[in-house]
Amino acid sequence: MASAADRDPRQHTQKMQKALTDIKNHLREDIHKVDEPQLKAMFETSAEVLEGLAKAFRDYEQKNEAAWR
């Protein structure tokens, strides 16, 4: 049976935000480690997408968007 803390949506949204932010930061660091322009673009695009996902989790948590109210 899940505990009350496990049922708290904020616990899950915060974990996901951290994981997404960690991967985003890793991608941005690796941009400087590769030479291929297409891979640099892929890393930057992926980082932007993950940033958007982390924002979506924040918006859900804070009920900033009409869809989350």
PDB file of N, H, CA, C and O in Angstrom:
ATOM      1  N   MET A   1       0.834  -1.178   0.000  1.00  0.00           N
ATOM      2  CA  MET A   1       0.000   0.000   0.000  1.00  0.00           C
ATOM      3  C   MET A   1       0.885   1.250   0.000  1.00  0.00           C
ATOM      4  O   MET A   1       1.873   1.313   0.730  1.00  0.00           O
ATOM      5  N   ALA A   2       0.538   2.212  -0.794  1.00  0.00           N
ATOM      6  H   ALA A   2      -0.265   2.160  -1.387  1.00  0.00           H
ATOM      7  CA  ALA A   2       1.314   3.447  -0.909  1.00  0.00           C
ATOM      8  C   ALA A   2       1.082   4.325   0.315  1.00  0.00           C
ATOM      9  O   ALA A   2      -0.038   4.432   0.814  1.00  0.00           O
ATOM     10  N   SER A   3       2.147   4.945   0.786  1.00  0.00           N
ATOM     11  H   SER A   3       3.057   4.858   0.380  1.00  0.00           H
ATOM     12  CA  SER A   3       2.035   5.845   1.933  1.00  0.00           C
ATOM     13  C   SER A   3       1.426   7.176   1.488  1.00  0.00           C
ATOM     14  O   SER A   3       1.282   7.440   0.294  1.00  0.00           O
ATOM     15  N   ALA A   4       1.078   7.993   2.456  1.00  0.00           N
ATOM     16  H   ALA A   4       1.194   7.778   3.426  1.00  0.00           H
ATOM     17  CA  ALA A   4       0.517   9.311   2.143  1.00  0.00           C
ATOM     18  C   ALA A   4       1.520  10.143   1.349  1.00  0.00           C
ATOM     19  O   ALA A   4       1.142  10.861   0.424  1.00  0.00           O
ATOM     20  N   ALA A   5       2.801  10.045   1.713  1.00  0.00           N
ATOM     21  H   ALA A   5       3.108   9.461   2.464  1.00  0.00           H
ATOM     22  CA  ALA A   5       3.836  10.791   0.982  1.00  0.00           C
ATOM     23  C   ALA A   5       3.931  10.324  -0.467  1.00  0.00           C
ATOM     24  O   ALA A   5       4.136  11.134  -1.371  1.00  0.00           O
ATOM     25  N   ASP A   6       3.781   9.015  -0.690  1.00  0.00           N
ATOM     26  H   ASP A   6       3.615   8.357   0.044  1.00  0.00           H
ATOM     27  CA  ASP A   6       3.834   8.482  -2.052  1.00  0.00           C
ATOM     28  C   ASP A   6       2.660   8.970  -2.892  1.00  0.00           C
ATOM     29  O   ASP A   6       2.755   9.052  -4.117  1.00  0.00           O
ATOM     30  N   ARG A   7       1.572   9.289  -2.237  1.00  0.00           N
ATOM     31  H   ARG A   7       1.495   9.222  -1.243  1.00  0.00           H
ATOM     32  CA  ARG A   7       0.381   9.751  -2.955  1.00  0.00           C
ATOM     33  C   ARG A   7       0.408  11.252  -3.237  1.00  0.00           C
ATOM     34  O   ARG A   7      -0.409  11.757  -4.007  1.00  0.00           O
ATOM     35  N   ASP A   8       1.336  11.954  -2.619  1.00  0.00           N
ATOM     36  H   ASP A   8       1.999  11.543  -1.993  1.00  0.00           H
ATOM     37  CA  ASP A   8       1.437  13.402  -2.810  1.00  0.00           C
ATOM     38  C   ASP A   8       1.991  13.698  -4.201  1.00  0.00           C
ATOM     39  O   ASP A   8       3.142  13.366  -4.486  1.00  0.00           O
ATOM     40  N   PRO A   9       1.197  14.315  -5.067  1.00  0.00           N
ATOM     41  CA  PRO A   9       1.670  14.601  -6.432  1.00  0.00           C
ATOM     42  C   PRO A   9       2.929  15.455  -6.465  1.00  0.00           C
ATOM     43  O   PRO A   9       3.748  15.301  -7.371  1.00  0.00           O
ATOM     44  N   ARG A  10       3.103  16.354  -5.498  1.00  0.00           N
ATOM     45  H   ARG A  10       2.437  16.479  -4.762  1.00  0.00           H
ATOM     46  CA  ARG A  10       4.275  17.237  -5.496  1.00  0.00           C
ATOM     47  C   ARG A  10       5.566  16.446  -5.371  1.00  0.00           C
ATOM     48  O   ARG A  10       6.579  16.815  -5.965  1.00  0.00           O
ATOM     49  N   GLN A  11       5.540  15.367  -4.607  1.00  0.00           N
ATOM     50  H   GLN A  11       4.717  15.068  -4.124  1.00  0.00           H
ATOM     51  CA  GLN A  11       6.740  14.539  -4.474  1.00  0.00           C
ATOM     52  C   GLN A  11       7.162  14.020  -5.845  1.00  0.00           C
ATOM     53  O   GLN A  11       8.348  14.016  -6.174  1.00  0.00           O
ATOM     54  N   HIS A  12       6.204  13.590  -6.628  1.00  0.00           N
ATOM     55  H   HIS A  12       5.241  13.594  -6.360  1.00  0.00           H
ATOM     56  CA  HIS A  12       6.495  13.028  -7.948  1.00  0.00           C
ATOM     57  C   HIS A  12       6.877  14.118  -8.951  1.00  0.00           C
ATOM     58  O   HIS A  12       7.802  13.933  -9.742  1.00  0.00           O
ATOM     59  N   THR A  13       6.173  15.248  -8.923  1.00  0.00           N
ATOM     60  H   THR A  13       5.421  15.397  -8.280  1.00  0.00           H
ATOM     61  CA  THR A  13       6.506  16.317  -9.870  1.00  0.00           C
ATOM     62  C   THR A  13       7.895  16.872  -9.598  1.00  0.00           C
ATOM     63  O   THR A  13       8.624  17.202 -10.533  1.00  0.00           O
ATOM     64  N   GLN A  14       8.267  16.977  -8.333  1.00  0.00           N
ATOM     65  H   GLN A  14       7.675  16.709  -7.574  1.00  0.00           H
ATOM     66  CA  GLN A  14       9.590  17.491  -8.003  1.00  0.00           C
ATOM     67  C   GLN A  14      10.699  16.523  -8.420  1.00  0.00           C
ATOM     68  O   GLN A  14      11.754  16.951  -8.887  1.00  0.00           O
ATOM     69  N   LYS A  15      10.464  15.229  -8.253  1.00  0.00           N
ATOM     70  H   LYS A  15       9.607  14.881  -7.873  1.00  0.00           H
ATOM     71  CA  LYS A  15      11.452  14.231  -8.703  1.00  0.00           C
ATOM     72  C   LYS A  15      11.636  14.304 -10.215  1.00  0.00           C
ATOM     73  O   LYS A  15      12.761  14.245 -10.713  1.00  0.00           O
ATOM     74  N   MET A  16      10.533  14.431 -10.939  1.00  0.00           N
ATOM     75  H   MET A  16       9.620  14.478 -10.535  1.00  0.00           H
ATOM     76  CA  MET A  16      10.610  14.500 -12.398  1.00  0.00           C
ATOM     77  C   MET A  16      11.305  15.771 -12.837  1.00  0.00           C
ATOM     78  O   MET A  16      12.111  15.739 -13.767  1.00  0.00           O
ATOM     79  N   GLN A  17      11.015  16.889 -12.194  1.00  0.00           N
ATOM     80  H   GLN A  17      10.360  16.915 -11.438  1.00  0.00           H
ATOM     81  CA  GLN A  17      11.680  18.146 -12.541  1.00  0.00           C
ATOM     82  C   GLN A  17      13.180  18.030 -12.352  1.00  0.00           C
ATOM     83  O   GLN A  17      13.949  18.489 -13.197  1.00  0.00           O
ATOM     84  N   LYS A  18      13.602  17.425 -11.258  1.00  0.00           N
ATOM     85  H   LYS A  18      12.977  17.053 -10.572  1.00  0.00           H
ATOM     86  CA  LYS A  18      15.033  17.260 -11.007  1.00  0.00           C
ATOM     87  C   LYS A  18      15.670  16.365 -12.059  1.00  0.00           C
ATOM     88  O   LYS A  18      16.735  16.687 -12.586  1.00  0.00           O
ATOM     89  N   ALA A  19      15.027  15.244 -12.370  1.00  0.00           N
ATOM     90  H   ALA A  19      14.162  14.982 -11.942  1.00  0.00           H
ATOM     91  CA  ALA A  19      15.582  14.321 -13.367  1.00  0.00           C
ATOM     92  C   ALA A  19      15.690  15.005 -14.727  1.00  0.00           C
ATOM     93  O   ALA A  19      16.714  14.885 -15.399  1.00  0.00           O
ATOM     94  N   LEU A  20      14.649  15.716 -15.136  1.00  0.00           N
ATOM     95  H   LEU A  20      13.817  15.813 -14.591  1.00  0.00           H
ATOM     96  CA  LEU A  20      14.668  16.411 -16.423  1.00  0.00           C
ATOM     97  C   LEU A  20      15.740  17.492 -16.450  1.00  0.00           C
ATOM     98  O   LEU A  20      16.438  17.653 -17.451  1.00  0.00           O
ATOM     99  N   THR A  21      15.872  18.226 -15.362  1.00  0.00           N
ATOM    100  H   THR A  21      15.306  18.096 -14.548  1.00  0.00           H
ATOM    101  CA  THR A  21      16.879  19.284 -15.282  1.00  0.00           C
ATOM    102  C   THR A  21      18.287  18.705 -15.318  1.00  0.00           C
ATOM    103  O   THR A  21      19.174  19.265 -15.962  1.00  0.00           O
ATOM    104  N   ASP A  22      18.495  17.590 -14.631  1.00  0.00           N
ATOM    105  H   ASP A  22      17.775  17.135 -14.108  1.00  0.00           H
ATOM    106  CA  ASP A  22      19.810  16.943 -14.652  1.00  0.00           C
ATOM    107  C   ASP A  22      20.195  16.517 -16.067  1.00  0.00           C
ATOM    108  O   ASP A  22      21.328  16.739 -16.495  1.00  0.00           O
ATOM    109  N   ILE A  23      19.275  15.918 -16.780  1.00  0.00           N
ATOM    110  H   ILE A  23      18.355  15.738 -16.432  1.00  0.00           H
ATOM    111  CA  ILE A  23      19.560  15.476 -18.156  1.00  0.00           C
ATOM    112  C   ILE A  23      19.775  16.691 -19.056  1.00  0.00           C
ATOM    113  O   ILE A  23      20.683  16.696 -19.888  1.00  0.00           O
ATOM    114  N   LYS A  24      18.943  17.720 -18.893  1.00  0.00           N
ATOM    115  H   LYS A  24      18.206  17.716 -18.218  1.00  0.00           H
ATOM    116  CA  LYS A  24      19.101  18.950 -19.686  1.00  0.00           C
ATOM    117  C   LYS A  24      20.493  19.536 -19.483  1.00  0.00           C
ATOM    118  O   LYS A  24      21.158  19.906 -20.451  1.00  0.00           O
ATOM    119  N   ASN A  25      20.936  19.623 -18.231  1.00  0.00           N
ATOM    120  H   ASN A  25      20.396  19.323 -17.445  1.00  0.00           H
ATOM    121  CA  ASN A  25      22.259  20.172 -17.938  1.00  0.00           C
ATOM    122  C   ASN A  25      23.368  19.308 -18.541  1.00  0.00           C
ATOM    123  O   ASN A  25      24.357  19.832 -19.054  1.00  0.00           O
ATOM    124  N   HIS A  26      23.206  18.011 -18.480  1.00  0.00           N
ATOM    125  H   HIS A  26      22.402  17.585 -18.064  1.00  0.00           H
ATOM    126  CA  HIS A  26      24.193  17.091 -19.061  1.00  0.00           C
ATOM    127  C   HIS A  26      24.292  17.308 -20.574  1.00  0.00           C
ATOM    128  O   HIS A  26      25.391  17.359 -21.127  1.00  0.00           O
ATOM    129  N   LEU A  27      23.157  17.434 -21.230  1.00  0.00           N
ATOM    130  H   LEU A  27      22.265  17.392 -20.781  1.00  0.00           H
ATOM    131  CA  LEU A  27      23.159  17.683 -22.675  1.00  0.00           C
ATOM    132  C   LEU A  27      23.888  18.978 -22.999  1.00  0.00           C
ATOM    133  O   LEU A  27      24.706  19.022 -23.917  1.00  0.00           O
ATOM    134  N   ARG A  28      23.594  20.022 -22.252  1.00  0.00           N
ATOM    135  H   ARG A  28      22.929  19.986 -21.506  1.00  0.00           H
ATOM    136  CA  ARG A  28      24.217  21.325 -22.525  1.00  0.00           C
ATOM    137  C   ARG A  28      25.721  21.275 -22.278  1.00  0.00           C
ATOM    138  O   ARG A  28      26.480  21.912 -23.008  1.00  0.00           O
ATOM    139  N   GLU A  29      26.166  20.535 -21.271  1.00  0.00           N
ATOM    140  H   GLU A  29      25.549  20.018 -20.677  1.00  0.00           H
ATOM    141  CA  GLU A  29      27.599  20.377 -21.023  1.00  0.00           C
ATOM    142  C   GLU A  29      28.268  19.622 -22.169  1.00  0.00           C
ATOM    143  O   GLU A  29      29.385  19.951 -22.568  1.00  0.00           O
ATOM    144  N   ASP A  30      27.584  18.612 -22.695  1.00  0.00           N
ATOM    145  H   ASP A  30      26.676  18.345 -22.371  1.00  0.00           H
ATOM    146  CA  ASP A  30      28.166  17.784 -23.748  1.00  0.00           C
ATOM    147  C   ASP A  30      28.217  18.489 -25.102  1.00  0.00           C
ATOM    148  O   ASP A  30      28.952  18.056 -25.990  1.00  0.00           O
ATOM    149  N   ILE A  31      27.456  19.555 -25.274  1.00  0.00           N
ATOM    150  H   ILE A  31      26.859  19.906 -24.553  1.00  0.00           H
ATOM    151  CA  ILE A  31      27.518  20.316 -26.526  1.00  0.00           C
ATOM    152  C   ILE A  31      28.949  20.759 -26.801  1.00  0.00           C
ATOM    153  O   ILE A  31      29.390  20.790 -27.950  1.00  0.00           O
ATOM    154  N   HIS A  32      29.664  21.099 -25.741  1.00  0.00           N
ATOM    155  H   HIS A  32      29.305  21.074 -24.808  1.00  0.00           H
ATOM    156  CA  HIS A  32      31.035  21.601 -25.885  1.00  0.00           C
ATOM    157  C   HIS A  32      32.056  20.481 -26.047  1.00  0.00           C
ATOM    158  O   HIS A  32      33.237  20.740 -26.277  1.00  0.00           O
ATOM    159  N   LYS A  33      31.603  19.242 -25.928  1.00  0.00           N
ATOM    160  H   LYS A  33      30.643  19.032 -25.741  1.00  0.00           H
ATOM    161  CA  LYS A  33      32.522  18.101 -26.000  1.00  0.00           C
ATOM    162  C   LYS A  33      32.512  17.413 -27.362  1.00  0.00           C
ATOM    163  O   LYS A  33      33.354  16.556 -27.633  1.00  0.00           O
ATOM    164  N   VAL A  34      31.570  17.782 -28.211  1.00  0.00           N
ATOM    165  H   VAL A  34      30.886  18.478 -27.991  1.00  0.00           H
ATOM    166  CA  VAL A  34      31.466  17.134 -29.521  1.00  0.00           C
ATOM    167  C   VAL A  34      31.733  18.156 -30.616  1.00  0.00           C
ATOM    168  O   VAL A  34      31.557  19.359 -30.422  1.00  0.00           O
ATOM    169  N   ASP A  35      32.162  17.655 -31.769  1.00  0.00           N
ATOM    170  H   ASP A  35      32.305  16.678 -31.927  1.00  0.00           H
ATOM    171  CA  ASP A  35      32.496  18.530 -32.890  1.00  0.00           C
ATOM    172  C   ASP A  35      31.418  18.579 -33.965  1.00  0.00           C
ATOM    173  O   ASP A  35      31.336  19.551 -34.716  1.00  0.00           O
ATOM    174  N   GLU A  36      30.612  17.564 -34.042  1.00  0.00           N
ATOM    175  H   GLU A  36      30.680  16.774 -33.432  1.00  0.00           H
ATOM    176  CA  GLU A  36      29.633  17.464 -35.126  1.00  0.00           C
ATOM    177  C   GLU A  36      28.482  18.462 -34.915  1.00  0.00           C
ATOM    178  O   GLU A  36      27.790  18.395 -33.899  1.00  0.00           O
ATOM    179  N   PRO A  37      28.273  19.380 -35.859  1.00  0.00           N
ATOM    180  CA  PRO A  37      27.225  20.397 -35.719  1.00  0.00           C
ATOM    181  C   PRO A  37      25.824  19.812 -35.556  1.00  0.00           C
ATOM    182  O   PRO A  37      25.008  20.342 -34.801  1.00  0.00           O
ATOM    183  N   GLN A  38      25.551  18.722 -36.265  1.00  0.00           N
ATOM    184  H   GLN A  38      26.214  18.292 -36.877  1.00  0.00           H
ATOM    185  CA  GLN A  38      24.220  18.124 -36.159  1.00  0.00           C
ATOM    186  C   GLN A  38      23.969  17.560 -34.753  1.00  0.00           C
ATOM    187  O   GLN A  38      22.861  17.660 -34.226  1.00  0.00           O
ATOM    188  N   LEU A  39      24.998  16.973 -34.159  1.00  0.00           N
ATOM    189  H   LEU A  39      25.898  16.891 -34.587  1.00  0.00           H
ATOM    190  CA  LEU A  39      24.857  16.440 -32.810  1.00  0.00           C
ATOM    191  C   LEU A  39      24.722  17.574 -31.798  1.00  0.00           C
ATOM    192  O   LEU A  39      23.952  17.462 -30.843  1.00  0.00           O
ATOM    193  N   LYS A  40      25.457  18.654 -31.996  1.00  0.00           N
ATOM    194  H   LYS A  40      26.082  18.744 -32.771  1.00  0.00           H
ATOM    195  CA  LYS A  40      25.310  19.826 -31.134  1.00  0.00           C
ATOM    196  C   LYS A  40      23.865  20.336 -31.197  1.00  0.00           C
ATOM    197  O   LYS A  40      23.269  20.664 -30.171  1.00  0.00           O
ATOM    198  N   ALA A  41      23.319  20.396 -32.393  1.00  0.00           N
ATOM    199  H   ALA A  41      23.803  20.130 -33.226  1.00  0.00           H
ATOM    200  CA  ALA A  41      21.935  20.854 -32.569  1.00  0.00           C
ATOM    201  C   ALA A  41      20.955  19.892 -31.904  1.00  0.00           C
ATOM    202  O   ALA A  41      19.980  20.321 -31.286  1.00  0.00           O
ATOM    203  N   MET A  42      21.215  18.594 -32.031  1.00  0.00           N
ATOM    204  H   MET A  42      22.007  18.245 -32.533  1.00  0.00           H
ATOM    205  CA  MET A  42      20.351  17.599 -31.390  1.00  0.00           C
ATOM    206  C   MET A  42      20.382  17.754 -29.883  1.00  0.00           C
ATOM    207  O   MET A  42      19.340  17.689 -29.230  1.00  0.00           O
ATOM    208  N   PHE A  43      21.574  17.959 -29.320  1.00  0.00           N
ATOM    209  H   PHE A  43      22.420  18.012 -29.850  1.00  0.00           H
ATOM    210  CA  PHE A  43      21.697  18.144 -27.875  1.00  0.00           C
ATOM    211  C   PHE A  43      20.950  19.401 -27.419  1.00  0.00           C
ATOM    212  O   PHE A  43      20.233  19.377 -26.418  1.00  0.00           O
ATOM    213  N   GLU A  44      21.126  20.494 -28.159  1.00  0.00           N
ATOM    214  H   GLU A  44      21.709  20.513 -28.972  1.00  0.00           H
ATOM    215  CA  GLU A  44      20.459  21.743 -27.774  1.00  0.00           C
ATOM    216  C   GLU A  44      18.942  21.613 -27.904  1.00  0.00           C
ATOM    217  O   GLU A  44      18.206  22.060 -27.024  1.00  0.00           O
ATOM    218  N   THR A  45      18.476  21.011 -28.980  1.00  0.00           N
ATOM    219  H   THR A  45      19.073  20.648 -29.694  1.00  0.00           H
ATOM    220  CA  THR A  45      17.042  20.811 -29.160  1.00  0.00           C
ATOM    221  C   THR A  45      16.475  19.937 -28.046  1.00  0.00           C
ATOM    222  O   THR A  45      15.412  20.234 -27.501  1.00  0.00           O
ATOM    223  N   SER A  46      17.171  18.877 -27.713  1.00  0.00           N
ATOM    224  H   SER A  46      18.035  18.636 -28.156  1.00  0.00           H
ATOM    225  CA  SER A  46      16.730  17.984 -26.638  1.00  0.00           C
ATOM    226  C   SER A  46      16.689  18.726 -25.308  1.00  0.00           C
ATOM    227  O   SER A  46      15.754  18.546 -24.528  1.00  0.00           O
ATOM    228  N   ALA A  47      17.684  19.551 -25.044  1.00  0.00           N
ATOM    229  H   ALA A  47      18.444  19.698 -25.678  1.00  0.00           H
ATOM    230  CA  ALA A  47      17.712  20.327 -23.803  1.00  0.00           C
ATOM    231  C   ALA A  47      16.518  21.273 -23.734  1.00  0.00           C
ATOM    232  O   ALA A  47      15.910  21.430 -22.675  1.00  0.00           O
ATOM    233  N   GLU A  48      16.183  21.899 -24.850  1.00  0.00           N
ATOM    234  H   GLU A  48      16.677  21.771 -25.709  1.00  0.00           H
ATOM    235  CA  GLU A  48      15.027  22.809 -24.888  1.00  0.00           C
ATOM    236  C   GLU A  48      13.728  22.056 -24.618  1.00  0.00           C
ATOM    237  O   GLU A  48      12.867  22.547 -23.888  1.00  0.00           O
ATOM    238  N   VAL A  49      13.586  20.876 -25.198  1.00  0.00           N
ATOM    239  H   VAL A  49      14.287  20.478 -25.791  1.00  0.00           H
ATOM    240  CA  VAL A  49      12.379  20.063 -24.984  1.00  0.00           C
ATOM    241  C   VAL A  49      12.270  19.675 -23.508  1.00  0.00           C
ATOM    242  O   VAL A  49      11.193  19.764 -22.919  1.00  0.00           O
ATOM    243  N   LEU A  50      13.378  19.246 -22.917  1.00  0.00           N
ATOM    244  H   LEU A  50      14.253  19.174 -23.396  1.00  0.00           H
ATOM    245  CA  LEU A  50      13.358  18.854 -21.507  1.00  0.00           C
ATOM    246  C   LEU A  50      13.048  20.047 -20.607  1.00  0.00           C
ATOM    247  O   LEU A  50      12.369  19.903 -19.590  1.00  0.00           O
ATOM    248  N   GLU A  51      13.542  21.215 -20.979  1.00  0.00           N
ATOM    249  H   GLU A  51      14.093  21.332 -21.805  1.00  0.00           H
ATOM    250  CA  GLU A  51      13.227  22.428 -20.227  1.00  0.00           C
ATOM    251  C   GLU A  51      11.722  22.700 -20.266  1.00  0.00           C
ATOM    252  O   GLU A  51      11.127  23.086 -19.260  1.00  0.00           O
ATOM    253  N   GLY A  52      11.118  22.496 -21.431  1.00  0.00           N
ATOM    254  H   GLY A  52      11.601  22.182 -22.249  1.00  0.00           H
ATOM    255  CA  GLY A  52       9.673  22.669 -21.560  1.00  0.00           C
ATOM    256  C   GLY A  52       8.897  21.656 -20.725  1.00  0.00           C
ATOM    257  O   GLY A  52       7.878  21.995 -20.123  1.00  0.00           O
ATOM    258  N   LEU A  53       9.372  20.424 -20.690  1.00  0.00           N
ATOM    259  H   LEU A  53      10.200  20.149 -21.179  1.00  0.00           H
ATOM    260  CA  LEU A  53       8.722  19.405 -19.866  1.00  0.00           C
ATOM    261  C   LEU A  53       8.832  19.740 -18.383  1.00  0.00           C
ATOM    262  O   LEU A  53       7.861  19.595 -17.641  1.00  0.00           O
ATOM    263  N   ALA A  54      10.001  20.185 -17.949  1.00  0.00           N
ATOM    264  H   ALA A  54      10.790  20.302 -18.552  1.00  0.00           H
ATOM    265  CA  ALA A  54      10.167  20.569 -16.543  1.00  0.00           C
ATOM    266  C   ALA A  54       9.230  21.724 -16.199  1.00  0.00           C
ATOM    267  O   ALA A  54       8.668  21.760 -15.105  1.00  0.00           O
ATOM    268  N   LYS A  55       9.058  22.667 -17.125  1.00  0.00           N
ATOM    269  H   LYS A  55       9.515  22.638 -18.014  1.00  0.00           H
ATOM    270  CA  LYS A  55       8.134  23.784 -16.907  1.00  0.00           C
ATOM    271  C   LYS A  55       6.709  23.272 -16.798  1.00  0.00           C
ATOM    272  O   LYS A  55       5.941  23.757 -15.967  1.00  0.00           O
ATOM    273  N   ALA A  56       6.347  22.309 -17.614  1.00  0.00           N
ATOM    274  H   ALA A  56       6.971  21.915 -18.289  1.00  0.00           H
ATOM    275  CA  ALA A  56       4.997  21.741 -17.547  1.00  0.00           C
ATOM    276  C   ALA A  56       4.741  21.113 -16.172  1.00  0.00           C
ATOM    277  O   ALA A  56       3.649  21.253 -15.621  1.00  0.00           O
ATOM    278  N   PHE A  57       5.732  20.429 -15.625  1.00  0.00           N
ATOM    279  H   PHE A  57       6.619  20.315 -16.072  1.00  0.00           H
ATOM    280  CA  PHE A  57       5.591  19.854 -14.285  1.00  0.00           C
ATOM    281  C   PHE A  57       5.454  20.958 -13.235  1.00  0.00           C
ATOM    282  O   PHE A  57       4.649  20.836 -12.311  1.00  0.00           O
ATOM    283  N   ARG A  58       6.240  22.045 -13.370  1.00  0.00           N
ATOM    284  H   ARG A  58       6.893  22.145 -14.121  1.00  0.00           H
ATOM    285  CA  ARG A  58       6.120  23.173 -12.435  1.00  0.00           C
ATOM    286  C   ARG A  58       4.738  23.805 -12.536  1.00  0.00           C
ATOM    287  O   ARG A  58       4.107  24.103 -11.522  1.00  0.00           O
ATOM    288  N   ASP A  59       4.273  24.007 -13.767  1.00  0.00           N
ATOM    289  H   ASP A  59       4.785  23.765 -14.590  1.00  0.00           H
ATOM    290  CA  ASP A  59       2.956  24.603 -13.970  1.00  0.00           C
ATOM    291  C   ASP A  59       1.861  23.732 -13.368  1.00  0.00           C
ATOM    292  O   ASP A  59       0.914  24.246 -12.772  1.00  0.00           O
ATOM    293  N   TYR A  60       1.985  22.422 -13.521  1.00  0.00           N
ATOM    294  H   TYR A  60       2.754  22.005 -14.006  1.00  0.00           H
ATOM    295  CA  TYR A  60       1.010  21.510 -12.919  1.00  0.00           C
ATOM    296  C   TYR A  60       1.028  21.662 -11.396  1.00  0.00           C
ATOM    297  O   TYR A  60      -0.018  21.769 -10.755  1.00  0.00           O
ATOM    298  N   GLU A  61       2.227  21.670 -10.839  1.00  0.00           N
ATOM    299  H   GLU A  61       3.076  21.583 -11.359  1.00  0.00           H
ATOM    300  CA  GLU A  61       2.380  21.758  -9.389  1.00  0.00           C
ATOM    301  C   GLU A  61       1.804  23.072  -8.847  1.00  0.00           C
ATOM    302  O   GLU A  61       1.170  23.093  -7.792  1.00  0.00           O
ATOM    303  N   GLN A  62       2.029  24.150  -9.573  1.00  0.00           N
ATOM    304  H   GLN A  62       2.544  24.133 -10.430  1.00  0.00           H
ATOM    305  CA  GLN A  62       1.587  25.471  -9.125  1.00  0.00           C
ATOM    306  C   GLN A  62       0.212  25.855  -9.663  1.00  0.00           C
ATOM    307  O   GLN A  62      -0.317  26.919  -9.341  1.00  0.00           O
ATOM    308  N   LYS A  63      -0.357  24.981 -10.483  1.00  0.00           N
ATOM    309  H   LYS A  63       0.073  24.117 -10.744  1.00  0.00           H
ATOM    310  CA  LYS A  63      -1.676  25.224 -11.097  1.00  0.00           C
ATOM    311  C   LYS A  63      -1.680  26.542 -11.871  1.00  0.00           C
ATOM    312  O   LYS A  63      -2.648  27.300 -11.818  1.00  0.00           O
ATOM    313  N   ASN A  64      -0.573  26.808 -12.597  1.00  0.00           N
ATOM    314  H   ASN A  64       0.213  26.192 -12.640  1.00  0.00           H
ATOM    315  CA  ASN A  64      -0.412  28.055 -13.349  1.00  0.00           C
ATOM    316  C   ASN A  64      -1.206  28.083 -14.660  1.00  0.00           C
ATOM    317  O   ASN A  64      -1.521  29.156 -15.176  1.00  0.00           O
ATOM    318  N   GLU A  65      -1.518  26.930 -15.181  1.00  0.00           N
ATOM    319  H   GLU A  65      -1.263  26.059 -14.762  1.00  0.00           H
ATOM    320  CA  GLU A  65      -2.205  26.852 -16.469  1.00  0.00           C
ATOM    321  C   GLU A  65      -3.648  26.414 -16.254  1.00  0.00           C
ATOM    322  O   GLU A  65      -3.953  25.657 -15.332  1.00  0.00           O
ATOM    323  N   ALA A  66      -4.515  26.894 -17.108  1.00  0.00           N
ATOM    324  H   ALA A  66      -4.268  27.509 -17.857  1.00  0.00           H
ATOM    325  CA  ALA A  66      -5.942  26.559 -16.987  1.00  0.00           C
ATOM    326  C   ALA A  66      -6.169  25.043 -17.027  1.00  0.00           C
ATOM    327  O   ALA A  66      -7.070  24.530 -16.363  1.00  0.00           O
ATOM    328  N   ALA A  67      -5.359  24.343 -17.796  1.00  0.00           N
ATOM    329  H   ALA A  67      -4.628  24.760 -18.336  1.00  0.00           H
ATOM    330  CA  ALA A  67      -5.540  22.873 -17.913  1.00  0.00           C
ATOM    331  C   ALA A  67      -5.315  22.163 -16.589  1.00  0.00           C
ATOM    332  O   ALA A  67      -5.833  21.064 -16.386  1.00  0.00           O
ATOM    333  N   TRP A  68      -4.558  22.763 -15.687  1.00  0.00           N
ATOM    334  H   TRP A  68      -4.137  23.655 -15.852  1.00  0.00           H
ATOM    335  CA  TRP A  68      -4.233  22.094 -14.411  1.00  0.00           C
ATOM    336  C   TRP A  68      -5.118  22.545 -13.261  1.00  0.00           C
ATOM    337  O   TRP A  68      -4.920  22.123 -12.122  1.00  0.00           O
ATOM    338  N   ARG A  69      -6.079  23.389 -13.546  1.00  0.00           N
ATOM    339  H   ARG A  69      -6.240  23.732 -14.471  1.00  0.00           H
ATOM    340  CA  ARG A  69      -6.976  23.874 -12.471  1.00  0.00           C
ATOM    341  C   ARG A  69      -8.189  22.991 -12.352  1.00  0.00           C
ATOM    342  O   ARG A  69      -9.052  23.238 -11.510  1.00  0.00           O
TER     343      ARG A  69
END
